[in-house]
Amino acid sequence: MMQWRPFTDPLYQPFDFPRQSRAEHVQWFEWRSHDPSRRLYTVEDEEHRIIGSVTLREIDGRRSARLGITLGADFVSQGYGTEALCLFLDYFFEEMGFSMMVLDVAATNVRAVHTYRSLGFRQLGQHYRLANHPSYYVVQQEPRYRHLRQFFRGHGSMLEVLFYDMALTREQWRARSEGHLIEVDSEEAPGRNGRQRG
């Protein structure tokens, strides 16, 4: 992951793997590996290259856990994320025995929001976070991202970005896996309250 090239698109630069020394990364890995509320997994391609990572955090027994997924810049938009999540969701619900997976995703990450919705995740709520990465200011100001401006708001002198809170239950995943259509309530659809993305 340290060898991944950074994203050139400002929209995805907040998801770059941190540029730190090897010693700092080893320290981070050791700390995360010994945290009982977290689990770390890697995503490999057909050539067994590490192309991404999946994390579980806020693990609550077998009730729920919070998902995080990252792909390297050279491996996005190729279907790897969807494929990895399909495999992992089967493992998460059937092998590990969890009842629900939760996640939060920046509304500006339209690609990710679309993927989560296609897998059956439902939006339960939304919240704003401080847009503390410099690239958010580029996204908010550049004309090519004007369609995403609805997901930003000022908070005093600071900029905040909208996040969606989403969840998927074991029953919903099983229904999707068996080919049943999962309804999406109108209030969960993009554009709720005049804002929305994936």
C-alpha positions as CSV (number, residue, x, y, z in Angstrom):
1,M,0.0,0.0,0.0
2,M,3.0,2.3,0.6
3,Q,3.8,1.8,-3.1
4,W,0.5,2.9,-4.4
5,R,0.6,6.1,-6.4
6,P,-1.5,9.0,-5.1
7,F,-4.8,10.0,-6.8
8,T,-4.5,12.8,-9.3
9,D,-8.2,13.7,-9.0
10,P,-8.8,16.0,-6.0
11,L,-12.2,14.3,-5.5
12,Y,-10.4,11.1,-4.3
13,Q,-7.2,12.5,-2.7
14,P,-8.7,12.4,0.8
15,F,-8.6,8.6,0.4
16,D,-4.8,8.4,-0.4
17,F,-2.8,6.0,1.7
18,P,-0.9,8.3,4.2
19,R,2.6,9.3,3.2
20,Q,4.7,8.4,6.2
21,S,7.9,6.6,7.0
22,R,8.0,2.8,7.0
23,A,8.6,2.9,10.7
24,E,5.5,5.0,11.2
25,H,3.4,2.6,9.1
26,V,4.7,-0.4,11.0
27,Q,3.8,1.3,14.3
28,W,0.3,2.1,12.9
29,F,-0.1,-1.5,11.7
30,E,1.0,-3.0,15.1
31,W,-1.4,-0.7,16.9
32,R,-4.4,-1.5,14.7
33,S,-3.6,-5.2,14.7
34,H,-3.8,-5.4,18.5
35,D,-7.1,-3.4,18.7
36,P,-9.9,-5.8,19.5
37,S,-12.5,-3.4,18.1
38,R,-10.9,-3.5,14.6
39,R,-10.0,-6.1,12.0
40,L,-7.9,-5.6,8.9
41,Y,-8.0,-7.4,5.6
42,T,-6.3,-6.9,2.2
43,V,-7.8,-7.1,-1.3
44,E,-5.8,-8.9,-3.9
45,D,-6.2,-9.0,-7.7
46,E,-5.7,-12.0,-10.0
47,E,-1.9,-11.6,-9.8
48,H,-2.0,-11.5,-6.0
49,R,-1.1,-7.8,-5.8
50,I,-2.4,-5.9,-2.9
51,I,-4.9,-3.5,-4.5
52,G,-7.0,-2.5,-1.6
53,S,-7.9,-2.9,2.1
54,V,-11.1,-3.7,4.0
55,T,-11.4,-2.7,7.6
56,L,-14.0,-3.4,10.3
57,R,-14.1,-1.1,13.3
58,E,-16.5,-0.4,16.2
59,I,-17.1,-4.2,16.4
60,D,-20.0,-4.9,18.6
61,G,-20.0,-8.6,19.4
62,R,-21.8,-10.3,16.5
63,R,-24.3,-7.5,16.3
64,S,-22.6,-5.0,14.0
65,A,-19.4,-3.5,12.7
66,R,-18.5,-0.5,10.7
67,L,-17.0,-1.0,7.2
68,G,-14.1,0.9,5.6
69,I,-12.8,0.0,2.1
70,T,-10.0,1.6,0.1
71,L,-8.6,0.8,-3.3
72,G,-5.4,2.1,-4.8
73,A,-5.6,4.7,-7.5
74,D,-4.6,2.3,-10.3
75,F,-7.4,-0.2,-9.3
76,V,-10.6,1.9,-9.1
77,S,-13.4,1.8,-11.7
78,Q,-12.6,-1.8,-12.7
79,G,-15.2,-3.6,-10.6
80,Y,-12.8,-4.7,-7.9
81,G,-14.5,-2.8,-5.2
82,T,-17.9,-4.3,-5.9
83,E,-16.5,-7.8,-6.3
84,A,-14.5,-7.5,-3.1
85,L,-17.5,-6.3,-1.1
86,C,-19.7,-9.1,-2.5
87,L,-17.2,-11.7,-1.3
88,F,-16.6,-10.0,2.0
89,L,-20.3,-9.5,2.7
90,D,-20.9,-13.2,2.4
91,Y,-18.0,-13.9,4.8
92,F,-19.2,-11.1,7.2
93,F,-22.8,-12.4,7.5
94,E,-22.5,-16.1,6.9
95,E,-19.1,-17.1,8.3
96,M,-18.5,-14.4,10.9
97,G,-22.2,-14.3,11.9
98,F,-22.7,-10.5,12.1
99,S,-26.3,-9.2,11.9
100,M,-25.6,-5.8,10.4
101,M,-22.9,-3.8,8.6
102,V,-22.9,0.0,8.9
103,L,-20.8,2.6,7.1
104,D,-20.5,6.3,6.5
105,V,-19.6,7.7,3.1
106,A,-19.0,11.2,1.8
107,A,-21.8,12.3,-0.4
108,T,-19.2,13.7,-2.8
109,N,-18.0,10.1,-3.4
110,V,-20.8,9.4,-5.9
111,R,-19.1,6.3,-7.2
112,A,-19.0,4.7,-3.7
113,V,-22.6,5.7,-2.9
114,H,-23.8,4.1,-6.1
115,T,-21.9,0.9,-5.3
116,Y,-23.3,0.7,-1.7
117,R,-26.9,1.3,-2.9
118,S,-26.5,-1.4,-5.6
119,L,-25.4,-3.9,-2.9
120,G,-28.5,-3.2,-0.9
121,F,-27.3,-0.7,1.7
122,R,-30.0,1.7,2.9
123,Q,-29.5,5.3,4.0
124,L,-30.5,5.7,7.7
125,G,-29.4,9.3,8.1
126,Q,-26.8,11.9,7.3
127,H,-24.4,14.2,9.1
128,Y,-21.7,16.8,8.3
129,R,-18.0,16.6,9.0
130,L,-15.3,19.2,8.9
131,A,-13.8,19.2,5.4
132,N,-10.2,19.1,6.7
133,H,-8.5,17.8,3.6
134,P,-7.2,20.6,1.3
135,S,-8.7,18.8,-1.8
136,Y,-12.2,19.4,-0.5
137,Y,-11.7,23.1,-1.1
138,V,-10.6,22.4,-4.7
139,V,-13.7,20.2,-5.3
140,Q,-16.0,22.9,-3.8
141,Q,-14.6,25.7,-5.9
142,E,-13.7,24.1,-9.3
143,P,-16.4,24.4,-12.1
144,R,-16.1,20.8,-13.1
145,Y,-17.4,19.8,-9.6
146,R,-20.2,22.3,-9.5
147,H,-22.7,19.4,-9.2
148,L,-21.1,18.5,-5.9
149,R,-21.4,21.9,-4.3
150,Q,-24.7,21.0,-2.8
151,F,-22.9,18.6,-0.4
152,F,-20.9,21.4,1.2
153,R,-21.8,24.0,3.7
154,G,-20.1,26.7,5.7
155,H,-19.8,26.5,9.4
156,G,-18.4,29.7,10.7
157,S,-15.1,30.1,8.9
158,M,-14.9,26.3,8.2
159,L,-16.1,24.1,5.4
160,E,-18.1,21.0,6.1
161,V,-19.0,18.1,3.8
162,L,-22.1,15.9,3.9
163,F,-21.8,12.2,4.8
164,Y,-24.5,9.5,4.5
165,D,-25.0,6.9,7.3
166,M,-25.9,3.6,5.7
167,A,-26.6,0.0,6.8
168,L,-27.2,-3.5,5.5
169,T,-28.7,-6.3,7.5
170,R,-28.1,-10.0,7.1
171,E,-31.7,-10.5,5.9
172,Q,-31.4,-7.8,3.3
173,W,-28.1,-9.2,2.0
174,R,-29.6,-12.7,1.8
175,A,-32.6,-11.4,-0.1
176,R,-30.4,-9.6,-2.6
177,S,-28.2,-12.7,-3.0
178,E,-31.2,-14.8,-3.7
179,G,-32.2,-12.4,-6.5
180,H,-35.0,-10.6,-4.7
181,L,-35.4,-6.9,-5.3
182,I,-34.7,-4.7,-2.3
183,E,-36.9,-1.6,-2.2
184,V,-35.3,1.7,-1.6
185,D,-37.6,4.2,0.1
186,S,-38.0,7.5,-1.7
187,E,-36.4,9.3,1.2
188,E,-33.3,7.2,0.9
189,A,-32.8,8.2,-2.7
190,P,-30.1,10.6,-3.8
191,G,-31.1,14.2,-3.5
192,R,-32.9,13.9,-0.2
193,N,-33.5,17.3,1.5
194,G,-32.2,19.0,-1.6
195,R,-28.7,17.6,-1.3
196,Q,-26.9,14.5,-2.5
197,R,-23.7,11.6,-4.0
198,G,-21.7,8.5,-3.8
